[in-house]
Amino acid sequence: MNTLGINKPKNQTKIVVAMSGGVDSSVVAALMKQEGYNVIGVTLKLYDDIKNTKESRQCCAGQDILDAKRVSEKINIDHKILYYQKKFKSEVIDSFVNSYTNGETPIPCVQCNQTVKFRDLFTYAKEMKADALVTGHYVKRLQKNGQANMYRAKDFGRDQSYFLFSTTQEQLDYLRFPLGETDKFETRNIAQRLNLNVAQKPDSQDICFVPNGDYSSVIRKFRPDSFKKGKIIDILGNQIGEHEGIINYTIGQRKGIKISSDKPLYVVKINSEDNTVVVGSKENLEIDEIHLRQLNILASKKEFDKTIYVKVRSTGRLLKAKIKLIDNSASVLVLEKETGISPGQACVFYSKDDHGDKVLGGGWIDRTFNKNYPRN
């Protein structure tokens, strides 16, 4: 058994490494080559109109493809580019725009992993007869009784398990994540030691198709009719202002509401049906129940009998919760105080064991409920 858990000599083990052009995937490719694996680097071209500036650092751009190619040449591996712009537009960008116009706050990075990165790249790697698909994600993969399990990475600050909750069991069995036990400082040191041209390259920060984080400009480009004026109302339904389009607001937003009040006002609900934005106090943001849709479960139902934790945003903490699974949906009772949970985000399930925080799956937040806010 080699270091990837595959019963073959390393030099006879063909692997596809997903290379984004960043330091993480470049280091993974270099380490796999150094270990003696038969490595093929693959970079996805997802979007055409990318402009990189000092203020906007994005992934999957033209410079990234060039960087991945240079790394591949440096470490002497084959490098291929897959042109997935049409797939990315239909499955990620269109979904992002639809979600915002429905009053949600989407996470396109999860959808990208779910579709073009893991589903389509997984299929491509299989067609190449590769033994594994390897990525630079910070997440741990542990094999037990022939089945792979996903855990939060050693470096909690870099952990990406939240973004990978929709990974299927079949994909997880095939995937490998060599950086799960590594922190970012170590990764950059390795890149420096190997003299890779991306050693000091800044991490991507923006959504690749949202320059400078200005998501409203993207929605205006694809759906200009979505900027329709409407009412801003309080939690009792009284109009207290007017907005220029619901896509300008997110749950928990405080700045930019432009309504004078004795107490701070926050966006607590966005109704796409009647084009209204509901504002209230911080207490009105405290969510105690969440309904989820489109579940992906990576554990047996009996594992949900233990103490379960949920994560409701990528930078959030683990919250104790009780979960009731109902076919492809779930009801989540949040047992710790949390505010600003938004439909369109992911809710990821975890349990704790001797190996760390195990990912049990998750789903998309469909509705949220608050005891300090009337249900509808």
Backbone hydrogen bonds, N-H to C=O, Kabsch-Sander energy under -0.5 kcal/mol:
donor,donor_aa,acceptor,acceptor_aa,energy
2,N,6,I,-2.5
5,G,2,N,-2.1
8,K,6,I,-2.3
12,Q,9,P,-1.4
13,T,10,K,-1.7
14,K,12,Q,-0.7
15,I,38,N,-2.7
16,V,132,A,-2.3
17,V,15,I,-0.5
17,V,40,I,-2.7
18,A,16,V,-0.6
18,A,134,V,-2.4
19,M,17,V,-0.8
19,M,42,V,-3.0
20,S,18,A,-0.7
26,S,22,G,-1.4
27,V,23,V,-2.3
28,V,24,D,-2.1
29,A,25,S,-2.3
30,A,26,S,-2.3
31,L,27,V,-2.8
32,M,28,V,-2.5
33,K,29,A,-2.1
34,Q,30,A,-2.5
35,E,31,L,-2.0
36,G,32,M,-0.6
36,G,33,K,-1.0
37,Y,32,M,-2.2
38,N,10,K,-0.7
38,N,13,T,-2.0
39,V,37,Y,-1.0
40,I,15,I,-2.3
41,G,78,D,-3.0
42,V,17,V,-2.7
43,T,80,K,-2.7
45,K,82,L,-3.0
46,L,44,L,-0.7
46,L,60,C,-0.6
47,Y,60,C,-0.6
50,I,48,D,-1.7
53,T,56,S,-1.6
57,R,55,E,-0.6
58,Q,56,S,-0.6
60,C,20,S,-0.6
65,I,61,A,-1.9
66,L,62,G,-1.9
67,D,63,Q,-2.6
68,A,64,D,-2.6
69,K,65,I,-2.0
70,R,66,L,-2.3
71,V,67,D,-2.4
72,S,68,A,-2.3
73,E,69,K,-2.2
74,K,70,R,-2.3
75,I,71,V,-2.4
76,N,72,S,-0.7
77,I,72,S,-2.3
78,D,39,V,-0.8
80,K,41,G,-2.8
82,L,43,T,-2.5
84,Y,45,K,-2.0
84,Y,82,L,-1.0
88,F,84,Y,-2.8
89,K,85,Q,-2.5
90,S,86,K,-2.3
91,E,87,K,-2.6
92,V,88,F,-2.2
93,I,88,F,-2.0
94,D,89,K,-2.5
96,F,92,V,-2.3
97,V,93,I,-2.5
98,N,94,D,-2.5
99,S,95,S,-2.4
100,Y,96,F,-2.1
101,T,97,V,-2.3
102,N,98,N,-1.0
103,G,100,Y,-1.8
104,E,99,S,-2.5
105,T,343,P,-2.7
110,V,107,I,-1.0
111,Q,107,I,-1.3
112,C,108,P,-2.4
113,N,109,C,-2.0
114,Q,110,V,-2.6
115,T,111,Q,-1.7
117,K,112,C,-2.6
118,F,113,N,-1.6
119,R,115,T,-1.0
120,D,115,T,-2.1
121,L,116,V,-1.0
122,F,118,F,-1.2
123,T,119,R,-1.7
124,Y,120,D,-2.2
125,A,121,L,-2.8
126,K,122,F,-2.1
127,E,123,T,-2.3
128,M,124,Y,-1.8
129,K,126,K,-1.7
130,A,125,A,-2.4
131,D,14,K,-3.7
132,A,14,K,-0.9
133,L,174,Y,-1.5
134,V,16,V,-3.2
134,V,132,A,-0.5
135,T,176,R,-2.1
139,V,137,H,-1.3
140,K,151,Y,-2.4
142,L,149,N,-2.5
144,K,147,Q,-2.8
147,Q,144,K,-1.8
149,N,142,L,-2.6
151,Y,140,K,-2.8
152,R,357,D,-2.4
153,A,138,Y,-0.5
154,K,180,G,-2.9
156,F,154,K,-1.1
158,R,155,D,-1.8
159,D,155,D,-1.2
160,Q,138,Y,-2.8
163,F,160,Q,-0.7
164,L,160,Q,-0.6
164,L,161,S,-1.0
165,F,162,Y,-0.9
167,T,164,L,-2.0
172,L,168,T,-2.7
173,D,169,Q,-2.3
174,Y,170,E,-0.8
174,Y,171,Q,-0.7
175,L,171,Q,-2.0
176,R,133,L,-1.7
180,G,177,F,-1.7
181,E,178,P,-0.5
182,T,179,L,-1.9
187,T,183,D,-2.0
188,R,184,K,-2.4
189,N,185,F,-1.9
190,I,186,E,-2.4
191,A,187,T,-2.3
192,Q,188,R,-2.3
193,R,189,N,-2.6
194,L,190,I,-2.3
195,N,192,Q,-1.1
196,L,191,A,-2.6
199,A,196,L,-1.7
201,K,198,V,-1.7
205,Q,57,R,-3.4
206,D,57,R,-2.1
210,V,207,I,-2.5
213,G,210,V,-1.8
214,D,211,P,-2.1
215,Y,213,G,-1.7
217,S,214,D,-0.8
218,V,214,D,-0.8
219,I,215,Y,-2.1
220,R,216,S,-2.4
221,K,217,S,-1.6
222,F,218,V,-2.0
223,R,219,I,-3.4
226,S,223,R,-2.1
227,F,224,P,-1.0
228,K,226,S,-1.6
230,G,243,H,-1.5
232,I,241,G,-2.3
233,I,231,K,-0.5
233,I,277,V,-2.6
234,D,238,N,-2.2
237,G,234,D,-2.0
240,I,232,I,-3.1
241,G,232,I,-1.3
243,H,230,G,-2.6
248,N,245,G,-1.8
249,Y,246,I,-1.8
252,G,267,V,-3.1
253,Q,250,T,-2.0
257,I,254,R,-0.8
266,Y,280,G,-2.8
267,V,253,Q,-2.2
268,V,266,Y,-0.6
268,V,278,V,-2.7
269,K,278,V,-1.5
271,N,276,T,-2.8
272,S,270,I,-0.7
275,N,271,N,-0.5
276,T,271,N,-1.6
277,V,231,K,-2.1
278,V,269,K,-3.1
279,V,233,I,-2.6
280,G,266,Y,-2.3
284,N,281,S,-0.7
285,L,282,K,-1.6
286,E,283,E,-1.3
287,I,285,L,-0.5
287,I,338,E,-2.4
288,D,369,F,-2.2
289,E,369,F,-1.4
290,I,332,V,-2.6
291,H,367,R,-2.7
292,L,330,A,-2.8
293,R,364,W,-2.6
295,L,328,N,-1.2
296,N,362,G,-2.7
298,L,360,L,-2.7
299,A,360,L,-0.5
303,E,300,S,-1.3
304,F,301,K,-1.5
305,D,302,K,-1.7
306,K,303,E,-0.9
308,I,321,A,-0.8
309,Y,350,Y,-2.8
310,V,319,L,-2.6
311,K,348,V,-1.9
316,G,313,R,-1.6
319,L,310,V,-2.7
321,A,308,I,-2.5
322,K,333,L,-2.1
324,K,331,S,-2.7
325,L,323,I,-0.6
326,I,329,S,-3.2
329,S,326,I,-2.3
330,A,292,L,-1.3
331,S,324,K,-2.4
332,V,290,I,-3.2
333,L,322,K,-3.0
333,L,331,S,-0.5
334,V,288,D,-1.8
334,V,332,V,-0.7
335,L,320,K,-2.5
335,L,333,L,-0.5
336,E,320,K,-0.5
340,G,285,L,-0.9
341,I,285,L,-0.5
344,G,365,I,-2.5
345,Q,342,S,-1.7
347,C,363,G,-2.9
348,V,311,K,-2.4
349,F,361,G,-2.7
350,Y,309,Y,-2.9
351,S,358,K,-1.8
353,D,356,G,-2.3
356,G,353,D,-1.4
358,K,351,S,-2.8
358,K,356,G,-0.8
359,V,150,M,-3.2
360,L,349,F,-2.5
360,L,358,K,-0.5
361,G,349,F,-0.8
362,G,296,N,-1.9
363,G,347,C,-2.1
364,W,293,R,-2.6
365,I,345,Q,-3.1
366,D,291,H,-3.0
367,R,291,H,-1.5
369,F,289,E,-2.5
373,Y,370,N,-1.9
